[in-house]
Amino acid sequence: MLAHVNVGGNLPSVEKVISQERINRWAELSGDFNLLHVDPAYAAKTPFKGTIAHGPMSLAFLNELMMKCFETDWLNGGILADVRFVSPIRPGDRITVKGFITAISNRHDRHYAECELFVEKQDGTKAVIGRGISPMRISG
Amino acid sequence: MEKPELVFSDLGVGKKFRTLTYPVTMDLVRTFIEVVGDDNPLYEKGLRDGAIAPPGLAAIYARLSYLQDHVMPAGGVLAKQEFEFAAPIRVGDTLTVNAEVVESYVDEKARKRVTQLIHARNQRREVVTTIRLSVIWPK
């Protein structure tokens, strides 16, 4: 849970290393065996020139970050919106899932934190962008 | 027998897919936590019935809800997505997931655009997740 919630404040980041093994395991978990993800020889002949991670895996990472920050509040009215995949994530990439608070609002007697979210690769390229809007408890 | 591809001509507005039944088992949650590497203690490592399940599962059951009887043709692009979480899902819950096409058109650049509205309900028929997926369909 976030100790301090301020507009402009950074969310704690989450780091991951993406391996082909992790991608293969996601394929088994999700049932998505698209060759672009799991067959390096096939993927090498596509415009991507190699396998790439499944997009929904990044959604899991964004959810991980929001759960870390807002715990069960995220599950009781949280919205993950405008998610776009802007650059592929490949085996060997080291990614950081991060974000910051853009606004704090009040609707129907509930406080909400609005956040910009990113998955960033080791060279600073953004791979995924989106917005998270979470209800939150304000203590005191 | 191989499943047929799900193509744009199958996806008119109002098209509904058969209900997906998705049991949130301990095995599923444990595997998810391990693959994602999410060590949030709220999930209790999926080791207990009634423990909270990770919300990231939504991306999996959303996709399965329209691909039970078909495969996705290669080259689709997820254009926009929105997930709204209404209530926690717990280990041991059984979800029923329904997908419906709510938008289907060819845009000015001749791209085939399809938006699906997906509702996941728990065994008490409470909506736990609402998902809106907009996809540029490949063929």
HADDOCK unambig.tbl for C-alpha pairs under 7 A between the chains (distance, minus, plus):
assign (segid A and resid 22 and name CA) (segid B and resid 35 and name CA) 6.19 0.50 0.50
assign (segid A and resid 25 and name CA) (segid B and resid 35 and name CA) 6.53 0.50 0.50
assign (segid A and resid 26 and name CA) (segid B and resid 35 and name CA) 6.61 0.50 0.50
assign (segid A and resid 30 and name CA) (segid B and resid 60 and name CA) 5.43 0.50 0.50
assign (segid A and resid 56 and name CA) (segid B and resid 59 and name CA) 5.49 0.50 0.50
assign (segid A and resid 59 and name CA) (segid B and resid 56 and name CA) 6.33 0.50 0.50
assign (segid A and resid 59 and name CA) (segid B and resid 59 and name CA) 6.96 0.50 0.50
assign (segid A and resid 60 and name CA) (segid B and resid 56 and name CA) 4.15 0.50 0.50
assign (segid A and resid 63 and name CA) (segid B and resid 55 and name CA) 6.45 0.50 0.50
assign (segid A and resid 63 and name CA) (segid B and resid 56 and name CA) 5.74 0.50 0.50
assign (segid A and resid 64 and name CA) (segid B and resid 38 and name CA) 6.43 0.50 0.50
assign (segid A and resid 68 and name CA) (segid B and resid 40 and name CA) 6.85 0.50 0.50
assign (segid A and resid 75 and name CA) (segid B and resid 85 and name CA) 5.13 0.50 0.50
assign (segid A and resid 75 and name CA) (segid B and resid 86 and name CA) 6.19 0.50 0.50
assign (segid A and resid 75 and name CA) (segid B and resid 87 and name CA) 5.44 0.50 0.50
assign (segid A and resid 75 and name CA) (segid B and resid 88 and name CA) 5.25 0.50 0.50
assign (segid A and resid 76 and name CA) (segid B and resid 85 and name CA) 5.98 0.50 0.50
assign (segid A and resid 76 and name CA) (segid B and resid 86 and name CA) 4.85 0.50 0.50
assign (segid A and resid 76 and name CA) (segid B and resid 87 and name CA) 4.85 0.50 0.50
assign (segid A and resid 76 and name CA) (segid B and resid 88 and name CA) 6.76 0.50 0.50
assign (segid A and resid 77 and name CA) (segid B and resid 84 and name CA) 6.52 0.50 0.50
assign (segid A and resid 77 and name CA) (segid B and resid 85 and name CA) 5.28 0.50 0.50
assign (segid A and resid 77 and name CA) (segid B and resid 86 and name CA) 4.92 0.50 0.50
assign (segid A and resid 78 and name CA) (segid B and resid 84 and name CA) 5.83 0.50 0.50
assign (segid A and resid 78 and name CA) (segid B and resid 85 and name CA) 5.35 0.50 0.50
assign (segid A and resid 79 and name CA) (segid B and resid 83 and name CA) 5.58 0.50 0.50
assign (segid A and resid 79 and name CA) (segid B and resid 84 and name CA) 4.42 0.50 0.50
assign (segid A and resid 79 and name CA) (segid B and resid 85 and name CA) 6.39 0.50 0.50
assign (segid A and resid 80 and name CA) (segid B and resid 82 and name CA) 5.49 0.50 0.50
assign (segid A and resid 80 and name CA) (segid B and resid 83 and name CA) 5.04 0.50 0.50
assign (segid A and resid 80 and name CA) (segid B and resid 84 and name CA) 6.46 0.50 0.50
assign (segid A and resid 81 and name CA) (segid B and resid 81 and name CA) 6.18 0.50 0.50
assign (segid A and resid 81 and name CA) (segid B and resid 82 and name CA) 4.34 0.50 0.50
assign (segid A and resid 81 and name CA) (segid B and resid 83 and name CA) 6.45 0.50 0.50
assign (segid A and resid 82 and name CA) (segid B and resid 80 and name CA) 5.70 0.50 0.50
assign (segid A and resid 82 and name CA) (segid B and resid 81 and name CA) 5.77 0.50 0.50
assign (segid A and resid 82 and name CA) (segid B and resid 82 and name CA) 6.20 0.50 0.50
assign (segid A and resid 83 and name CA) (segid B and resid 80 and name CA) 5.76 0.50 0.50
assign (segid A and resid 83 and name CA) (segid B and resid 81 and name CA) 5.44 0.50 0.50
assign (segid A and resid 83 and name CA) (segid B and resid 82 and name CA) 6.99 0.50 0.50
assign (segid A and resid 84 and name CA) (segid B and resid 79 and name CA) 6.45 0.50 0.50
assign (segid A and resid 84 and name CA) (segid B and resid 80 and name CA) 5.90 0.50 0.50
